[in-house]
């Protein structure tokens, strides 16, 4: 294996199975090492994992007007901030004795192996044998060496974690911040006490999401794979980088929509953290959701996502995809940020991170806090991490998207994101009225059959309304392409007749689902939480 190269974790597993055990063993050794460091050590996993969200620092420790983590989401700094984050984690791994050559692998989420089997077993096996001793697999979870105290007003200590809390994934819950949450979580998790059984459920869910098909030009395509591929044709870095910029562009250009990297990224967070696929969608009826109620894994929200080791393997694939976009779009040597775009402003997208300024205009020179250059002279900026080999000293091994590095391989952007014709536009969903992350789903009745138009995942917090800076961007919008259909059929789709609505939209939350029939009010299925409908004002669904 070539030096300074990030391979897929599956490649390391195959090398291990073929007798070359050192690469995977040293990776496990390095992860074990940083997890065992004193939590005050800047190289410790507790310190590095905590940069993303909890434990909060700065004004956001107590003030709901601030985000207490450093992570960038919904802004033009999303890809570059996380690129440097991975770099710093990788340097910490290399600081462990005997691990100087360790590189951070990526979980190839678009590979056939992931589609068929789910998460690579190196990330889920319960144990690993290192130096002749069986140890807990360092990559499957993290046990907190310190308690996390959620002091943000209006949070109700929901994100507090006790000493020795262990991160969890679907189908488990990790909400333990209040007596009520502790009791509910204990009862829920008791249903999934067998490790092998719940790992099977996790892998079934990942595989189901990766295989979930919706129709493009009459042919079923994997939605997440298609979105990863489609984002590679985003015409510039600003639109490629984040969902805020994508949403603004798509609203203004419904016949020329684009896909942003952050959208399929969000899918995988929610798949690992707690949402499953609806196998038989039947909007408005009792059995429309197969969601395991109470599944609240750490990857499902930003507060503690990075305290699960799988976060970094997931984001390494996001960075690999970023690299593929750069090569395909001749941006390997550099790119620019449109500072007039809404994604370049906190006030129109997301609250400023710890130590940030809510009035900042984000640019290539914006500091990527808290990450200092290796010489300690100043903070990294996006301009410092454009060229992964020349500036950061790493490259990528083979991956499932390599064929799209050249323009000879067409992507599915025109089909999934920019096909001309009608669009189902969902608007006015108020994040402050929905506790936790959620998924917007759209379906259309075509030739008498119900067809999925796709999903839009929204990564959110359990308590959003308390964030003053969030108040300017609480409304969520999603666009879905209608499949090709005769003009008469499109006219029928545009009908507002409430007795037989042909377009259905569902907002699946952790506490129930909201349904909307085109031309009618938001409707609840009988199994849904009525309080959700009372709290959430009716959102709009239009065909444009």
Helices and strands as residue ranges (DSSP letters): E 5-6, H 9-17, H 22-36, H 45-50, G 58-61, H 78-94, H 112-117, G 121-123, E 127-130, E 133-136, H 179-189, G 190-192, H 195-211, E 213-216, E 219-222, H 223-231, H 237-241, H 243-252, H 261-273, G 298-300, G 305-307, H 310-328, G 342-344, G 346-348, E 367-372, E 379-381, G 382-384, H 388-392, E 395-396, G 402-405, H 413-416, E 423-430, G 431-433, E 438-446, E 449-458, G 468-473, E 475-481, H 487-493, E 503-509, E 512-517, E 522-523, H 530-535, E 540-543
